Amino acid sequence: MMNASLRHLLRASVAIVLGSAFSLGASAGEQGTGQHKQLLFVSNIIGSIRLYSADIHKSNVQLMGTITNGESRPEGVWIDRKGTLYVENGDQYPTQANIEEYRRGATSPFRTITEGLNSPGAVAVGSDGTVYVNQLGQGGGGVIGVVIVYPPDGTTPERTIPLNPTPEYGMNAGGMAFDAQGNLLAANSGNATEVHVFNIAPGSSQATDLGFQGYGGSAIAVDGAGNLYSGGGNGFIAVYPPGATSPTRTIPTGFSVYGLTARSDGTLYAVADSFVAEYAPGANAPINYVDTVDGETFTYDAALGSQ
C-alpha cells in the first residue's frame, strides 16, 4: 500500500484521513459484497480518515463521513477480514507514533499499539490477525528497514524481521501487501531512489529480496490474480505478474503515488496528494478521480471496505 519514500519531504505538514464503518479483505483490502456498499477509506495527513464511494463509475464523488478520534498523523491504513480498521499514525510531537484499531462502525479506537514503534511507514494484518508494521530500525551500524510483528490482539512485539542487511542512504519504509499464498510483501527505499520489495513467508523471520527491476516506487498492492503494482515518484505504476522481476507493462501517472490498493478483479486505486485516481482492470488511464481536497489537506493512503 503506502509509499513512505516521499514521507521525509512532507513531515512538517502531513496527517491522514481514515474511514469508520467498514469491512475489508486481506491484501487489497476488499470484502463487503452483496448488500454492503463498497467504500474507499482515504487517509489525510491533517488528522482524519475520509469515506467515499468506491464505485469507479460514479462521478462527482462526495465525502460520506470522517473519523478524527485518535488520529494525530494518520499515514497508513488497513482493514482486516473482521472489518477492524488499523491506522498507522506517524510521529507528531508531542504524540508518539502509534497504531490505532477501530471496530467496524466505530469512530473511536479500542486498542492502541505504541511499544516498539520507530518511524513506521505502513501497517498490514494477516488473515490470522497478526499485525505487521513496516518501519526503520538499526543494524549494521546504521539505519535499515525492519518489520515489527505483533501477535493477534497483542500490543507487545513478538519479533523483529530485518529487511535489508546493510544500511542505505535516505532509507524509508514503504508499503505492504499479501500475495495469494499469504506471504507478506514489504517494500522500502534507500540510496535516495532505489526500491526493494521483500517476501516474508507466514511465521518466518527471514526476508528475501525479490530483486525487482523497473519499479515505479515503494507503494505496492496485489490483486486477486497475483499481479503486483509498484508506484511512487517515478511517473508510472509498474505491473509485475506472479513470479516476474521485471514489469510486463507500466501505467503512466504524471503524479506522485503515495498509496496503492487493488480489488481482486484488478481495479486499482492510486492515491495522490489531493485525489485518488481509479483504474478499471487492465486500464492504462484513470476512469475516474475522487477529489479529496477539503480545506488544508494531503491524502496519503487508502483501503477498501464497506458499511
Buried (B, 14 or more C-beta within 10 A) or exposed (E): BBBBBBBEEBEEEBBBBBBBBBBBBBBBBBBBEEEBEBBBBBBBBBBBBBBBBBBBEEEEBEBBBBBBEBBBBBBBBBBBBEBBBBBBBBBBEEEBBBBBBBBBEBBEBEBBBEEBBBBBBBBBBBEEBBBBBBBBBEBEEEBBBBBBBBBEEBBEBEEBBBBBEEBBEEBBBBBBBBBBEBBBBBBBBBEEBBBBBBBBEEEEEEBEEBEBEBBBBBBBBBBBEBBBBBBBBBBBBBBBEEEBEEBEEBBEBEBBBBBBBBBBBBBBBBBBBBBBBBBBBEBEEBEBBBEBEBEEBBBBBBBBBBB
